[in-house]
Every structure is written in C-alpha cells, then in structure tokens.
Amino acid sequence: MVNYISKPAYQAAKHVGIINGHNLRAYAGPLAFWGVATVFTIGVYTEAWPRFRSAFYKKIPVY
C-alpha cells in the first residue's frame, strides 16, 4: 500500500553554507562595484572586435 502525503512540508533555510542575509548585505556594495568594473573591462577589451561591434555596440541607444 502506498502512503500519500497531503501537502509537502516546507521549511525556510536560515542559511546556505556561509551565505545568509547578513553576509549578503555586507558584500552587496563590493559585489556591485566589481560587477560594474567587470562589465566596463569587457566593454573596453571587446570594443575593437567587429563581431561585438555589430552585435552589441551598434544597438546601444545613444541620445
């Protein structure tokens, strides 16, 4: 005979490894800074590549 569960038992995880709400708030600023710096660096190094120029840079609206 099969026993069925009427509804799943959910539990909220307080943390996943060392990642929790406090650590995410503490690292939000540096992560945002390095994310913007990474995108800027990729933009600088791929500016002269024709494929990137035609695929991405021509489609950026400049007013």
N, C-alpha and C positions, 0 to 999 in steps of 0.2 A: 504494500500500500504506500502511496506517495503522500507525504505531508507537504501541504502548501502553506506559504506564509502570506497573510492577508496584505501586508504592506512592508516595504523594506525599512529597516531600522537605520536611520541616518544619524551620524554624529559629526559635529563640527570639529575639524582638526585645529588644535591650538597652534601648531607649527608643523612645518615640513622640513625636517633636518634642522638646520640653524636659521631657516627663513621664517620669520614671524613679522607681525605688524610693526613692532618697534624697529627691527633691523631694516625693513623696507623704507620706513620714514627716514631713518638715519642715512641711508645710502641713496635716497632719491635725488638729491642735488648733484653729487658726484657722478651718478649714473647718467643723469640728463646732460651734464657737461661733456662727458666722454662720448655720449651718443651723438651730440651735435658736432663735436670735433671729428668724430669718425666720418660722418656724412660729409662734412666740409673737406676732409682729406681725400675721400673717394672722388668728390667733385673736382678737386684740383688735379688729381692724377689722371682722371679719365676725360678731361676737357679736350685734349687733342686727338682722342680716338674717334675716327669717323663714325663708327657704329654707335657709340654713345651719343655723339653729337646729333645724329639723325634720329635716333630712337627716343632720347630723353630731353636734351637741351633745347631743341627746336620747339618742343611742346610746352615749355615753361612760359606762362604768360608774363610779359614784362610791360608795365604800363608807363 
